[in-house]
Every structure is written in C-alpha cells, then in structure tokens.
C-alpha cells in the first residue's frame, strides 16, 4: 500500500510512525512522463510480500512543495529511502523500474549512510 503525503506534518508523522522500518518515498508529479511510467511499478513493489516491512510513500512535488524543498528534490522521479527518520539513500532514475537489489540492500542498512545512485 502506498500512502500519499500531503504536507510536511504528514511526512514527519509517517517517518516517526515507521519506527525502525525502511521508508521509501517516491517524489513525483502528475505532468512528469517518467513518473507516470514508473508509478505502476512502484505500486507493484508496495504490494510485494518481500517488502511487507517497508513503508511506501508518495509525494506530489507540486502539492507538497514544502516536503520536496525540505528533501532537496531537483529532478523526478526521485526515490529517497529513510530509516529512523534519517535519509539513507537517494535514487534518481528515468527508467520504468526501481532497482530492487538496492531496495533489498537498503532494507538491511543499520547505520546512517547516504548513497547517491543515479541509473
């Protein structure tokens, strides 16, 4: 299940409520072609039992611009992974897929470690 984040208060609450779980945030826009292509794939990941311990969030950069500015979004689609309220990974891609291996690795991240992966 993907939860929509409407503003900074929602975003902070979702990160807090996630506790130790990995949080994957999809920064998207309705007018973004690559975002439209990857959206269904992101939805499939959120329904995958292998990632049942992951929280999936979607942020429309136009609707929740406070969140996108706070997270430093410069291009879309961008995916940021958080654990315990801290960003652990950044993925920007124009491909219609998300690297599931990176997602699996991030599920096992124990220390704060920011990685920038653009593919």
Protein Blocks (a to p, Z undefined) as FASTA:
>chain_A
ZZddfbfklmmmmmmmnmmaccddddddfklmklmmmmmmmmmmmmpmklmmbccddddf
klmmmlmmmnopabdcdddddeehiafbdcddfbfcdcfklmmmmmmpmbdcdddddZZ
